[in-house]
Amino acid sequence: MNRKAKRFGLGTLLLLGLLAAWIHMADKNYVYKAIVYNFADIDDHTIFEQREIDAPVTAQPWPLAQKYNRVQMPQEMEQLHQQLESVAFLVVKDDSILYEQYWDGYSDESLSNSFSMAKSIVSMLIGVAIKEGKIESVEQPVGDFLPDFKKGDKAKIKLKHLLWMSSGLNWDESYSNPLSMTTEAYYGSDLRKIIKRLDAVKEPGKQWTYKSGDTQVLAFVLQEATGQSLSKYAEEKLWKPMGAAQDAEWSLDQPDGMEKAYCCFFSNARDFARLGKLYLHNGIWNGDTLVPPAYVQASLTPNGLTKASDGEQVDFYGYQWWLMPKYKGQEIFYARGILGQYIIVIPEKNIVIVRLGKQRGERIGEHPSEVMAMIDAVNKMVK
């Protein structure tokens, strides 16, 4: 080895050593895990601590429609499933399963990551806590529950500001930057520490900016309001009352720690569809009110704020639910995750669609193109 090569090698080792020292001193050791796993995956329950959400002893099975799996999926939709590596596709019509298909070894019992569909679950649980009187209303200040929000500009933040994604907090919603708050929250081990670092940098309730941190703050509120873990509360108030067939899981930041509330609820297509059915029926499950209907309607009402990025009015987002208020004459709402996880509800036709998979398509405006493709395909299937 010549002298130049030796110097290069020593220089590289020195640089790596300094980088490792900085990572350690800056308390960013989660970066190593982020580098190893590179990007989030639908099977990440195998690399994180999980808290189980028990299904009831007696499940409520889905009825099968008379035409179960006898309707034809449009060819272009079949191709899109292949292209985007779908693992599950389910259509519920009139509270019965009309169509379901699975790929790549997945089944109606396979666990798969919800990613940000979990945000809609957290929103549901806020509604439940309001029904139970553990939270007064969405107008209640966050500081009533979390001491860090009692002083300064953070004291202005109310629950509805978090639900609307309009907190004004300086959360860094970056998925590619290994040093971002979102990456640290996903691969790190102390969500409370991250939330404590947040500052209010804008007036709350004025501008919409998508922030996973807003959902995580809501989760800490729920924990304080209910005295239970997020998973236990979801188990008691949603999973068991809805008669889920399989146990679910929620990823934690550390053993016995806090749920990654903005993501990482693991279940299967059939049980995810129950969440869609619940909101299709205005928060009422087989005659029992699980989420107050007034809260459901508020959840599915556009917040009317302006987008921080371009000043356009927000007609596509409510309380952690995505909205399509005028799609080809239909009022549609849905939950979504980063790799194309969807619970889509078409109230006019009494339809719930669930898609789970490994990739998503391009966005058209605020909505992923495959959401519209699935709606169009299902509308053809149920004619």
Contacts in CASP RR format, 6 or more apart in sequence:
PFRMAT RR
TARGET T0000
AUTHOR 0000-0000-0000
METHOD contacts of the structure
MODEL  1
MNRKAKRFGLGTLLLLGLLAAWIHMADKNYVYKAIVYNFADIDDHTIFEQ
REIDAPVTAQPWPLAQKYNRVQMPQEMEQLHQQLESVAFLVVKDDSILYE
QYWDGYSDESLSNSFSMAKSIVSMLIGVAIKEGKIESVEQPVGDFLPDFK
KGDKAKIKLKHLLWMSSGLNWDESYSNPLSMTTEAYYGSDLRKIIKRLDA
VKEPGKQWTYKSGDTQVLAFVLQEATGQSLSKYAEEKLWKPMGAAQDAEW
SLDQPDGMEKAYCCFFSNARDFARLGKLYLHNGIWNGDTLVPPAYVQASL
TPNGLTKASDGEQVDFYGYQWWLMPKYKGQEIFYARGILGQYIIVIPEKN
IVIVRLGKQRGERIGEHPSEVMAMIDAVNKMVK
23 29 0 8 1.000
23 31 0 8 1.000
23 32 0 8 1.000
28 179 0 8 1.000
28 184 0 8 1.000
30 183 0 8 1.000
30 184 0 8 1.000
30 187 0 8 1.000
30 188 0 8 1.000
30 189 0 8 1.000
31 178 0 8 1.000
31 179 0 8 1.000
31 183 0 8 1.000
31 187 0 8 1.000
33 47 0 8 1.000
33 187 0 8 1.000
33 188 0 8 1.000
34 178 0 8 1.000
34 183 0 8 1.000
34 186 0 8 1.000
34 187 0 8 1.000
35 178 0 8 1.000
37 44 0 8 1.000
37 47 0 8 1.000
37 187 0 8 1.000
39 175 0 8 1.000
40 113 0 8 1.000
40 115 0 8 1.000
40 175 0 8 1.000
40 186 0 8 1.000
40 263 0 8 1.000
40 338 0 8 1.000
40 339 0 8 1.000
41 113 0 8 1.000
41 358 0 8 1.000
42 87 0 8 1.000
42 112 0 8 1.000
42 113 0 8 1.000
42 339 0 8 1.000
42 341 0 8 1.000
42 356 0 8 1.000
42 357 0 8 1.000
42 358 0 8 1.000
43 111 0 8 1.000
43 112 0 8 1.000
43 113 0 8 1.000
44 113 0 8 1.000
44 251 0 8 1.000
44 264 0 8 1.000
45 111 0 8 1.000
45 113 0 8 1.000
45 249 0 8 1.000
45 251 0 8 1.000
45 264 0 8 1.000
45 266 0 8 1.000
48 251 0 8 1.000
48 252 0 8 1.000
48 260 0 8 1.000
48 264 0 8 1.000
49 251 0 8 1.000
49 252 0 8 1.000
49 253 0 8 1.000
49 254 0 8 1.000
49 255 0 8 1.000
49 256 0 8 1.000
49 257 0 8 1.000
50 249 0 8 1.000
50 250 0 8 1.000
50 251 0 8 1.000
50 252 0 8 1.000
50 266 0 8 1.000
51 229 0 8 1.000
51 231 0 8 1.000
51 249 0 8 1.000
51 250 0 8 1.000
51 252 0 8 1.000
51 257 0 8 1.000
51 259 0 8 1.000
52 231 0 8 1.000
52 247 0 8 1.000
52 248 0 8 1.000
52 249 0 8 1.000
53 231 0 8 1.000
53 232 0 8 1.000
53 234 0 8 1.000
53 235 0 8 1.000
53 239 0 8 1.000
53 247 0 8 1.000
53 248 0 8 1.000
53 249 0 8 1.000
53 250 0 8 1.000
54 235 0 8 1.000
54 239 0 8 1.000
54 240 0 8 1.000
54 247 0 8 1.000
55 239 0 8 1.000
55 240 0 8 1.000
55 243 0 8 1.000
55 244 0 8 1.000
55 245 0 8 1.000
55 246 0 8 1.000
55 247 0 8 1.000
55 248 0 8 1.000
55 271 0 8 1.000
56 239 0 8 1.000
56 240 0 8 1.000
56 243 0 8 1.000
56 244 0 8 1.000
58 243 0 8 1.000
59 243 0 8 1.000
59 244 0 8 1.000
59 245 0 8 1.000
60 242 0 8 1.000
60 243 0 8 1.000
60 245 0 8 1.000
60 286 0 8 1.000
61 245 0 8 1.000
62 92 0 8 1.000
62 96 0 8 1.000
62 97 0 8 1.000
62 270 0 8 1.000
62 273 0 8 1.000
63 95 0 8 1.000
63 96 0 8 1.000
63 97 0 8 1.000
64 96 0 8 1.000
64 97 0 8 1.000
65 93 0 8 1.000
65 94 0 8 1.000
65 96 0 8 1.000
65 97 0 8 1.000
65 98 0 8 1.000
67 98 0 8 1.000
68 96 0 8 1.000
68 97 0 8 1.000
68 98 0 8 1.000
68 99 0 8 1.000
69 99 0 8 1.000
69 100 0 8 1.000
71 98 0 8 1.000
71 99 0 8 1.000
71 381 0 8 1.000
71 382 0 8 1.000
72 381 0 8 1.000
73 99 0 8 1.000
73 101 0 8 1.000
73 377 0 8 1.000
73 381 0 8 1.000
74 377 0 8 1.000
74 380 0 8 1.000
74 381 0 8 1.000
76 373 0 8 1.000
76 377 0 8 1.000
77 373 0 8 1.000
77 374 0 8 1.000
77 377 0 8 1.000
80 370 0 8 1.000
80 373 0 8 1.000
81 89 0 8 1.000
81 101 0 8 1.000
81 103 0 8 1.000
83 359 0 8 1.000
84 340 0 8 1.000
84 357 0 8 1.000
84 358 0 8 1.000
84 359 0 8 1.000
84 360 0 8 1.000
84 361 0 8 1.000
84 370 0 8 1.000
85 103 0 8 1.000
85 104 0 8 1.000
85 357 0 8 1.000
85 358 0 8 1.000
85 359 0 8 1.000
86 103 0 8 1.000
86 355 0 8 1.000
86 356 0 8 1.000
86 357 0 8 1.000
86 358 0 8 1.000
87 102 0 8 1.000
87 103 0 8 1.000
87 104 0 8 1.000
87 105 0 8 1.000
87 106 0 8 1.000
87 110 0 8 1.000
87 112 0 8 1.000
87 356 0 8 1.000
87 357 0 8 1.000
87 358 0 8 1.000
88 100 0 8 1.000
88 101 0 8 1.000
88 102 0 8 1.000
88 103 0 8 1.000
88 106 0 8 1.000
88 108 0 8 1.000
88 110 0 8 1.000
88 112 0 8 1.000
88 268 0 8 1.000
88 269 0 8 1.000
88 354 0 8 1.000
88 355 0 8 1.000
88 356 0 8 1.000
88 357 0 8 1.000
89 99 0 8 1.000
89 100 0 8 1.000
89 101 0 8 1.000
89 102 0 8 1.000
89 269 0 8 1.000
89 353 0 8 1.000
89 354 0 8 1.000
89 355 0 8 1.000
89 356 0 8 1.000
90 97 0 8 1.000
90 99 0 8 1.000
90 100 0 8 1.000
90 269 0 8 1.000
90 270 0 8 1.000
90 273 0 8 1.000
90 352 0 8 1.000
90 353 0 8 1.000
90 354 0 8 1.000
90 355 0 8 1.000
91 97 0 8 1.000
91 98 0 8 1.000
91 99 0 8 1.000
91 100 0 8 1.000
91 351 0 8 1.000
91 352 0 8 1.000
91 353 0 8 1.000
91 378 0 8 1.000
91 381 0 8 1.000
91 382 0 8 1.000
92 98 0 8 1.000
92 273 0 8 1.000
92 277 0 8 1.000
92 351 0 8 1.000
92 352 0 8 1.000
92 353 0 8 1.000
92 354 0 8 1.000
93 349 0 8 1.000
93 350 0 8 1.000
93 351 0 8 1.000
93 382 0 8 1.000
94 350 0 8 1.000
95 277 0 8 1.000
95 350 0 8 1.000
97 270 0 8 1.000
97 273 0 8 1.000
98 381 0 8 1.000
98 382 0 8 1.000
99 381 0 8 1.000
100 108 0 8 1.000
100 269 0 8 1.000
100 270 0 8 1.000
102 108 0 8 1.000
102 110 0 8 1.000
102 269 0 8 1.000
106 112 0 8 1.000
106 356 0 8 1.000
107 268 0 8 1.000
108 245 0 8 1.000
108 268 0 8 1.000
108 269 0 8 1.000
108 270 0 8 1.000
109 245 0 8 1.000
109 246 0 8 1.000
109 268 0 8 1.000
110 268 0 8 1.000
111 246 0 8 1.000
111 248 0 8 1.000
111 249 0 8 1.000
111 266 0 8 1.000
111 267 0 8 1.000
111 268 0 8 1.000
112 266 0 8 1.000
112 267 0 8 1.000
112 268 0 8 1.000
112 269 0 8 1.000
112 341 0 8 1.000
112 356 0 8 1.000
112 357 0 8 1.000
113 263 0 8 1.000
113 264 0 8 1.000
113 265 0 8 1.000
113 266 0 8 1.000
113 339 0 8 1.000
113 341 0 8 1.000
114 121 0 8 1.000
114 263 0 8 1.000
114 264 0 8 1.000
114 265 0 8 1.000
114 266 0 8 1.000
114 267 0 8 1.000
114 272 0 8 1.000
114 335 0 8 1.000
114 337 0 8 1.000
114 341 0 8 1.000
115 263 0 8 1.000
115 264 0 8 1.000
115 337 0 8 1.000
115 338 0 8 1.000
115 339 0 8 1.000
115 340 0 8 1.000
115 341 0 8 1.000
116 212 0 8 1.000
116 262 0 8 1.000
116 263 0 8 1.000
116 335 0 8 1.000
116 336 0 8 1.000
116 337 0 8 1.000
116 338 0 8 1.000
116 341 0 8 1.000
117 265 0 8 1.000
117 272 0 8 1.000
117 335 0 8 1.000
117 336 0 8 1.000
117 337 0 8 1.000
117 341 0 8 1.000
117 342 0 8 1.000
117 343 0 8 1.000
118 215 0 8 1.000
118 250 0 8 1.000
118 260 0 8 1.000
118 261 0 8 1.000
118 262 0 8 1.000
118 263 0 8 1.000
118 264 0 8 1.000
118 265 0 8 1.000
119 212 0 8 1.000
119 215 0 8 1.000
119 261 0 8 1.000
119 262 0 8 1.000
119 263 0 8 1.000
119 320 0 8 1.000
119 335 0 8 1.000
120 275 0 8 1.000
120 320 0 8 1.000
120 321 0 8 1.000
120 335 0 8 1.000
120 343 0 8 1.000
121 234 0 8 1.000
121 238 0 8 1.000
121 265 0 8 1.000
121 275 0 8 1.000
121 335 0 8 1.000
122 215 0 8 1.000
122 218 0 8 1.000
122 219 0 8 1.000
122 222 0 8 1.000
122 230 0 8 1.000
122 261 0 8 1.000
122 262 0 8 1.000
122 320 0 8 1.000
123 163 0 8 1.000
123 218 0 8 1.000
123 299 0 8 1.000
123 319 0 8 1.000
123 320 0 8 1.000
123 321 0 8 1.000
124 238 0 8 1.000
124 275 0 8 1.000
124 278 0 8 1.000
124 279 0 8 1.000
124 291 0 8 1.000
125 222 0 8 1.000
125 230 0 8 1.000
125 233 0 8 1.000
125 234 0 8 1.000
125 237 0 8 1.000
125 238 0 8 1.000
126 135 0 8 1.000
126 138 0 8 1.000
126 159 0 8 1.000
126 163 0 8 1.000
126 218 0 8 1.000
126 221 0 8 1.000
126 222 0 8 1.000
126 295 0 8 1.000
126 319 0 8 1.000
127 135 0 8 1.000
127 291 0 8 1.000
127 292 0 8 1.000
127 295 0 8 1.000
128 233 0 8 1.000
128 237 0 8 1.000
128 238 0 8 1.000
128 290 0 8 1.000
128 291 0 8 1.000
129 135 0 8 1.000
129 222 0 8 1.000
129 225 0 8 1.000
129 226 0 8 1.000
129 233 0 8 1.000
130 136 0 8 1.000
130 137 0 8 1.000
130 138 0 8 1.000
130 292 0 8 1.000
130 295 0 8 1.000
131 289 0 8 1.000
131 291 0 8 1.000
131 292 0 8 1.000
131 295 0 8 1.000
134 225 0 8 1.000
134 226 0 8 1.000
135 159 0 8 1.000
135 221 0 8 1.000
135 225 0 8 1.000
137 159 0 8 1.000
138 158 0 8 1.000
138 159 0 8 1.000
138 160 0 8 1.000
138 163 0 8 1.000
138 295 0 8 1.000
138 298 0 8 1.000
138 319 0 8 1.000
139 158 0 8 1.000
139 159 0 8 1.000
139 160 0 8 1.000
140 158 0 8 1.000
140 159 0 8 1.000
141 149 0 8 1.000
141 155 0 8 1.000
141 156 0 8 1.000
141 157 0 8 1.000
141 158 0 8 1.000
141 159 0 8 1.000
142 149 0 8 1.000
142 154 0 8 1.000
142 157 0 8 1.000
142 158 0 8 1.000
142 159 0 8 1.000
142 162 0 8 1.000
142 217 0 8 1.000
142 221 0 8 1.000
143 149 0 8 1.000
143 150 0 8 1.000
143 154 0 8 1.000
143 155 0 8 1.000
143 157 0 8 1.000
145 220 0 8 1.000
145 221 0 8 1.000
145 224 0 8 1.000
145 225 0 8 1.000
146 217 0 8 1.000
146 220 0 8 1.000
146 221 0 8 1.000
146 224 0 8 1.000
148 154 0 8 1.000
148 195 0 8 1.000
148 196 0 8 1.000
149 155 0 8 1.000
149 157 0 8 1.000
149 217 0 8 1.000
152 200 0 8 1.000
153 199 0 8 1.000
153 200 0 8 1.000
154 169 0 8 1.000
154 198 0 8 1.000
154 199 0 8 1.000
154 200 0 8 1.000
156 200 0 8 1.000
156 203 0 8 1.000
156 204 0 8 1.000
157 167 0 8 1.000
157 168 0 8 1.000
157 169 0 8 1.000
157 200 0 8 1.000
157 204 0 8 1.000
158 204 0 8 1.000
159 218 0 8 1.000
159 221 0 8 1.000
160 205 0 8 1.000
160 319 0 8 1.000
161 167 0 8 1.000
161 168 0 8 1.000
161 204 0 8 1.000
161 205 0 8 1.000
161 214 0 8 1.000
162 214 0 8 1.000
162 215 0 8 1.000
162 217 0 8 1.000
162 218 0 8 1.000
162 221 0 8 1.000
163 214 0 8 1.000
163 218 0 8 1.000
163 299 0 8 1.000
163 318 0 8 1.000
163 319 0 8 1.000
163 320 0 8 1.000
164 205 0 8 1.000
164 208 0 8 1.000
164 303 0 8 1.000
164 305 0 8 1.000
164 317 0 8 1.000
164 318 0 8 1.000
164 319 0 8 1.000
165 208 0 8 1.000
165 209 0 8 1.000
165 210 0 8 1.000
165 211 0 8 1.000
165 214 0 8 1.000
165 317 0 8 1.000
165 320 0 8 1.000
166 204 0 8 1.000
166 205 0 8 1.000
166 206 0 8 1.000
166 207 0 8 1.000
166 208 0 8 1.000
166 209 0 8 1.000
166 303 0 8 1.000
166 305 0 8 1.000
167 200 0 8 1.000
167 204 0 8 1.000
167 205 0 8 1.000
167 211 0 8 1.000
167 214 0 8 1.000
167 217 0 8 1.000
168 200 0 8 1.000
168 201 0 8 1.000
168 202 0 8 1.000
168 203 0 8 1.000
168 204 0 8 1.000
168 205 0 8 1.000
168 207 0 8 1.000
168 209 0 8 1.000
169 198 0 8 1.000
169 199 0 8 1.000
169 200 0 8 1.000
169 201 0 8 1.000
169 211 0 8 1.000
169 213 0 8 1.000
169 214 0 8 1.000
169 217 0 8 1.000
170 198 0 8 1.000
170 199 0 8 1.000
170 200 0 8 1.000
170 201 0 8 1.000
171 181 0 8 1.000
171 182 0 8 1.000
171 198 0 8 1.000
171 211 0 8 1.000
171 212 0 8 1.000
171 213 0 8 1.000
171 214 0 8 1.000
172 180 0 8 1.000
172 181 0 8 1.000
172 182 0 8 1.000
173 180 0 8 1.000
173 181 0 8 1.000
173 182 0 8 1.000
173 209 0 8 1.000
173 210 0 8 1.000
173 211 0 8 1.000
173 212 0 8 1.000
174 180 0 8 1.000
174 181 0 8 1.000
174 182 0 8 1.000
174 183 0 8 1.000
175 182 0 8 1.000
175 183 0 8 1.000
175 338 0 8 1.000
177 183 0 8 1.000
181 194 0 8 1.000
181 197 0 8 1.000
181 213 0 8 1.000
182 212 0 8 1.000
184 194 0 8 1.000
185 191 0 8 1.000
185 194 0 8 1.000
185 212 0 8 1.000
185 213 0 8 1.000
185 216 0 8 1.000
185 253 0 8 1.000
185 260 0 8 1.000
185 262 0 8 1.000
186 260 0 8 1.000
186 263 0 8 1.000
188 253 0 8 1.000
189 253 0 8 1.000
189 254 0 8 1.000
190 253 0 8 1.000
190 254 0 8 1.000
191 216 0 8 1.000
191 253 0 8 1.000
191 258 0 8 1.000
191 260 0 8 1.000
192 220 0 8 1.000
192 258 0 8 1.000
194 216 0 8 1.000
195 213 0 8 1.000
195 216 0 8 1.000
195 217 0 8 1.000
195 220 0 8 1.000
198 213 0 8 1.000
198 217 0 8 1.000
202 308 0 8 1.000
205 305 0 8 1.000
206 305 0 8 1.000
206 306 0 8 1.000
207 305 0 8 1.000
207 306 0 8 1.000
207 307 0 8 1.000
207 308 0 8 1.000
207 311 0 8 1.000
208 303 0 8 1.000
208 305 0 8 1.000
208 306 0 8 1.000
208 307 0 8 1.000
208 308 0 8 1.000
208 314 0 8 1.000
208 317 0 8 1.000
209 307 0 8 1.000
209 308 0 8 1.000
209 309 0 8 1.000
212 262 0 8 1.000
212 263 0 8 1.000
213 262 0 8 1.000
215 261 0 8 1.000
215 262 0 8 1.000
215 320 0 8 1.000
216 260 0 8 1.000
216 261 0 8 1.000
216 262 0 8 1.000
218 261 0 8 1.000
219 230 0 8 1.000
219 258 0 8 1.000
219 259 0 8 1.000
219 261 0 8 1.000
219 262 0 8 1.000
220 258 0 8 1.000
222 230 0 8 1.000
222 233 0 8 1.000
223 229 0 8 1.000
223 230 0 8 1.000
223 258 0 8 1.000
226 233 0 8 1.000
228 236 0 8 1.000
229 259 0 8 1.000
230 250 0 8 1.000
230 258 0 8 1.000
230 259 0 8 1.000
230 261 0 8 1.000
231 250 0 8 1.000
231 259 0 8 1.000
234 248 0 8 1.000
234 250 0 8 1.000
234 265 0 8 1.000
237 290 0 8 1.000
238 275 0 8 1.000
238 278 0 8 1.000
238 290 0 8 1.000
239 248 0 8 1.000
239 271 0 8 1.000
241 285 0 8 1.000
241 288 0 8 1.000
241 290 0 8 1.000
242 274 0 8 1.000
242 275 0 8 1.000
242 277 0 8 1.000
242 278 0 8 1.000
242 285 0 8 1.000
242 290 0 8 1.000
243 274 0 8 1.000
244 267 0 8 1.000
244 271 0 8 1.000
244 274 0 8 1.000
245 268 0 8 1.000
245 270 0 8 1.000
245 271 0 8 1.000
246 267 0 8 1.000
246 268 0 8 1.000
246 270 0 8 1.000
246 271 0 8 1.000
248 265 0 8 1.000
248 266 0 8 1.000
248 267 0 8 1.000
248 271 0 8 1.000
249 265 0 8 1.000
249 266 0 8 1.000
249 267 0 8 1.000
250 259 0 8 1.000
250 260 0 8 1.000
250 264 0 8 1.000
250 265 0 8 1.000
250 266 0 8 1.000
251 259 0 8 1.000
251 260 0 8 1.000
251 263 0 8 1.000
251 264 0 8 1.000
251 266 0 8 1.000
252 258 0 8 1.000
252 259 0 8 1.000
252 260 0 8 1.000
253 260 0 8 1.000
263 337 0 8 1.000
263 338 0 8 1.000
268 356 0 8 1.000
269 354 0 8 1.000
269 355 0 8 1.000
269 356 0 8 1.000
270 354 0 8 1.000
272 343 0 8 1.000
272 354 0 8 1.000
272 356 0 8 1.000
273 343 0 8 1.000
273 352 0 8 1.000
273 354 0 8 1.000
275 335 0 8 1.000
275 343 0 8 1.000
276 335 0 8 1.000
276 343 0 8 1.000
276 345 0 8 1.000
276 352 0 8 1.000
277 285 0 8 1.000
277 352 0 8 1.000
278 284 0 8 1.000
278 285 0 8 1.000
278 290 0 8 1.000
278 291 0 8 1.000
279 291 0 8 1.000
279 296 0 8 1.000
279 299 0 8 1.000
279 300 0 8 1.000
279 321 0 8 1.000
279 333 0 8 1.000
279 345 0 8 1.000
280 345 0 8 1.000
280 347 0 8 1.000
280 350 0 8 1.000
280 352 0 8 1.000
282 293 0 8 1.000
282 296 0 8 1.000
282 297 0 8 1.000
283 289 0 8 1.000
283 290 0 8 1.000
283 291 0 8 1.000
283 292 0 8 1.000
283 293 0 8 1.000
283 296 0 8 1.000
284 290 0 8 1.000
284 293 0 8 1.000
295 319 0 8 1.000
298 319 0 8 1.000
299 318 0 8 1.000
299 319 0 8 1.000
299 320 0 8 1.000
299 321 0 8 1.000
300 318 0 8 1.000
300 319 0 8 1.000
300 321 0 8 1.000
300 323 0 8 1.000
300 333 0 8 1.000
301 318 0 8 1.000
302 314 0 8 1.000
302 315 0 8 1.000
302 316 0 8 1.000
302 317 0 8 1.000
302 318 0 8 1.000
302 323 0 8 1.000
302 325 0 8 1.000
303 314 0 8 1.000
303 317 0 8 1.000
303 318 0 8 1.000
304 313 0 8 1.000
304 314 0 8 1.000
304 315 0 8 1.000
305 313 0 8 1.000
305 314 0 8 1.000
306 312 0 8 1.000
306 313 0 8 1.000
306 314 0 8 1.000
307 313 0 8 1.000
307 314 0 8 1.000
315 323 0 8 1.000
315 325 0 8 1.000
316 322 0 8 1.000
316 323 0 8 1.000
316 324 0 8 1.000
316 325 0 8 1.000
316 366 0 8 1.000
316 367 0 8 1.000
317 323 0 8 1.000
317 366 0 8 1.000
321 333 0 8 1.000
321 334 0 8 1.000
321 335 0 8 1.000
322 333 0 8 1.000
322 334 0 8 1.000
322 335 0 8 1.000
322 336 0 8 1.000
322 366 0 8 1.000
322 367 0 8 1.000
323 332 0 8 1.000
323 333 0 8 1.000
324 330 0 8 1.000
324 331 0 8 1.000
324 332 0 8 1.000
324 333 0 8 1.000
324 334 0 8 1.000
324 367 0 8 1.000
324 371 0 8 1.000
325 331 0 8 1.000
325 332 0 8 1.000
327 372 0 8 1.000
327 375 0 8 1.000
328 375 0 8 1.000
330 346 0 8 1.000
330 348 0 8 1.000
330 349 0 8 1.000
330 375 0 8 1.000
331 347 0 8 1.000
331 348 0 8 1.000
332 344 0 8 1.000
332 345 0 8 1.000
332 346 0 8 1.000
332 347 0 8 1.000
332 375 0 8 1.000
333 344 0 8 1.000
333 345 0 8 1.000
334 342 0 8 1.000
334 343 0 8 1.000
334 344 0 8 1.000
334 345 0 8 1.000
334 371 0 8 1.000
335 341 0 8 1.000
335 342 0 8 1.000
335 343 0 8 1.000
336 342 0 8 1.000
336 368 0 8 1.000
336 371 0 8 1.000
337 360 0 8 1.000
338 360 0 8 1.000
339 357 0 8 1.000
339 358 0 8 1.000
339 359 0 8 1.000
339 360 0 8 1.000
340 355 0 8 1.000
340 356 0 8 1.000
340 357 0 8 1.000
340 359 0 8 1.000
340 360 0 8 1.000
340 361 0 8 1.000
340 368 0 8 1.000
340 370 0 8 1.000
341 355 0 8 1.000
341 356 0 8 1.000
341 357 0 8 1.000
342 353 0 8 1.000
342 354 0 8 1.000
342 355 0 8 1.000
342 371 0 8 1.000
342 374 0 8 1.000
343 352 0 8 1.000
343 353 0 8 1.000
343 354 0 8 1.000
344 352 0 8 1.000
344 353 0 8 1.000
344 354 0 8 1.000
344 355 0 8 1.000
344 371 0 8 1.000
344 374 0 8 1.000
344 375 0 8 1.000
345 351 0 8 1.000
345 352 0 8 1.000
345 353 0 8 1.000
346 352 0 8 1.000
346 353 0 8 1.000
346 375 0 8 1.000
346 378 0 8 1.000
346 379 0 8 1.000
349 379 0 8 1.000
349 382 0 8 1.000
351 378 0 8 1.000
351 382 0 8 1.000
353 374 0 8 1.000
353 375 0 8 1.000
353 378 0 8 1.000
355 370 0 8 1.000
355 374 0 8 1.000
360 368 0 8 1.000
360 370 0 8 1.000
361 368 0 8 1.000
361 369 0 8 1.000
361 370 0 8 1.000
362 368 0 8 1.000
362 369 0 8 1.000
363 369 0 8 1.000
364 372 0 8 1.000
END
